[in-house]
Amino acid sequence: MQVRQGMPEGETARGCYLALGNFDGVHRGHQQLIGSVVQKARKAGKPAVVITFSPHPAQVLDNDPPGLLTTTARKEKLIAALGVDFLFILPFNRELAQLPPETFVQDILWPHFQPRLVAVGFNFTFGHRGAGTPALLHRLGEELGFKVEVMAPVTYAGLTVSSTAIRNALDRGEIQLARNLLGYWPVLAGTVVGGDRRGRELGFPTANLAVPPEVKLPAWGVYACLARFQDQVRQAVVNIGRRPTFGTDLPATIEAHLLDFEGDLYGRELELELRAYLRPERQFAAPRELVAQMQEDCARARAFLHDRQA
């Protein structure tokens, strides 16, 4: 897959089959929409294209934007795995947000892409104040000469698959539900940075993960995870929160204790694949009580992750 920032040059993408949306999380609904576009493009012998935006419009327009399920870099990987030929990432700013939906289609979408098909989700909106709807897009397509397909809601256990539903599941620590909605296990990815080394003093050295501030964190507490770095996969216990045993109003951290691992991870890229919420974060009266709980957490994580490496 080729990734392009901004508009295509020349006729690279003209005549394409195109999926349009924010695609935060690239969840099961997004996967079906993009997969359908790829299948139709292959049959027609045309390029399969995805258009998305960075930053996410909510990060620009909302005073209190929701956390993102995927960074742009991770979104690229997930979309590439679906067989897309071109991913165009359009810079989102207030100037673009002010465009009427008709102008976006007539001055941007059609001249640069001239798509044969545009596919969007059932709840997709675009243009100034979200005035553009799938119905308006369909009318504009009839005028300009492209078809529009609107993906019906994808459901799981009676719940509509959406980025909001996934965020709500993460807020409750419902990792299995989030996985069923996403189609893959939730992941926190970032760089290992230095910490206060308190875990090492307690006999449980941790890798402190710095993730981009816009990324959605799950409910604070302790998780069983698989830690991935380079070509290694390790079982891990991860604490997300403010470590109340050691003070008040401490900054939130993500601390991963990799089971049966010795080594220095500072500066490395690390992915934490969340598998189960073990317990909420709590304050202990003394460090020895915390150590005892951490031993229990490690035992529970081992038992849960046994034979669950896939």
BELFEN-V302430 format. One record per backbone hydrogen bond with DSSP energy under -1.0 kcal/mol. CO is the residue of the C=O (numbers start at 1). NH is the residue of the N-H. E is the energy in kcal/mol with one decimal. If there is no record, write none. Layout:
co: {CO:CO}
nh: {NH:NH}
e: {E:E}
This chain:
co: {2:4:9:13:16:16:17:18:19:23:27:28:29:30:31:32:33:34:35:36:37:38:39:40:41:41:47:48:48:49:50:51:52:54:56:57:58:68:71:72:73:74:75:76:77:79:80:85:86:87:88:89:90:93:94:96:99:100:101:102:103:104:104:105:108:109:110:113:114:116:117:118:119:120:121:126:127:128:132:133:134:135:136:137:138:139:140:141:141:147:149:154:156:159:162:163:164:165:166:167:168:169:170:170:173:174:175:176:177:178:179:181:186:188:190:191:192:197:198:199:200:207:208:210:212:214:221:222:222:223:224:224:225:226:227:228:229:232:234:235:236:237:238:239:240:241:243:253:254:255:256:257:258:265:268:270:271:272:273:276:279:286:287:288:289:290:291:292:293:294:295:296:297:298:299:300:301:302:305}
nh: {87:89:12:16:116:117:49:119:51:26:31:32:33:34:35:36:37:38:39:40:41:42:43:44:45:46:17:85:86:19:88:21:90:92:59:61:62:216:75:76:77:78:79:80:81:82:83:2:50:4:52:6:54:97:98:99:128:104:105:106:107:108:109:110:112:113:114:15:15:147:18:149:20:151:124:132:130:131:126:137:138:139:140:141:142:143:144:145:146:118:120:161:159:156:166:167:168:169:170:171:172:174:173:219:175:178:179:180:181:182:183:28:274:272:270:210:267:201:202:204:203:256:193:191:215:68:240:278:279:238:275:276:236:273:234:271:232:229:227:259:225:257:223:255:221:253:246:241:209:239:207:237:261:268:192:190:228:188:226:224:222:290:291:292:293:294:295:296:297:298:299:300:301:302:303:304:305:306:308}
e: {-2.8:-2.9:-1.2:-1.4:-2.8:-1.2:-2.9:-3.1:-2.7:-1.0:-3.0:-2.0:-2.1:-3.0:-2.5:-2.1:-1.8:-2.5:-2.3:-2.2:-2.6:-2.5:-1.9:-1.9:-1.1:-2.4:-2.4:-1.8:-2.0:-2.6:-3.0:-2.0:-2.9:-1.5:-1.8:-2.6:-2.0:-3.1:-2.5:-2.2:-1.5:-2.3:-2.5:-2.5:-1.7:-1.6:-1.8:-2.8:-2.3:-3.1:-2.4:-2.4:-2.0:-2.3:-1.3:-1.3:-2.2:-2.0:-1.9:-2.9:-2.8:-1.2:-2.5:-2.9:-1.6:-1.7:-1.5:-1.3:-1.2:-2.7:-2.8:-2.4:-2.4:-3.0:-1.6:-3.1:-2.4:-1.7:-1.3:-2.5:-2.2:-1.9:-2.5:-2.3:-1.9:-1.6:-2.3:-3.0:-2.0:-2.4:-2.3:-3.6:-2.2:-2.6:-1.8:-2.4:-2.4:-1.9:-2.3:-2.4:-1.1:-2.7:-1.3:-2.5:-1.6:-2.3:-2.5:-2.2:-2.0:-2.7:-3.0:-1.9:-2.2:-3.2:-2.8:-2.8:-2.7:-1.5:-1.5:-3.1:-1.2:-2.6:-3.1:-1.7:-1.9:-3.1:-2.8:-2.7:-1.3:-2.5:-2.6:-1.6:-2.3:-3.0:-2.7:-2.5:-3.0:-1.8:-3.6:-2.4:-2.7:-3.2:-2.7:-2.6:-1.8:-2.7:-2.0:-2.1:-2.8:-2.8:-3.0:-2.3:-1.1:-2.5:-2.5:-2.0:-2.9:-2.3:-1.8:-2.5:-2.9:-1.4:-2.5:-2.1:-2.0:-2.7:-2.2:-1.7:-2.7:-2.5:-2.0:-2.5:-2.5:-2.5:-2.1:-2.4:-2.9:-1.2:-2.5}
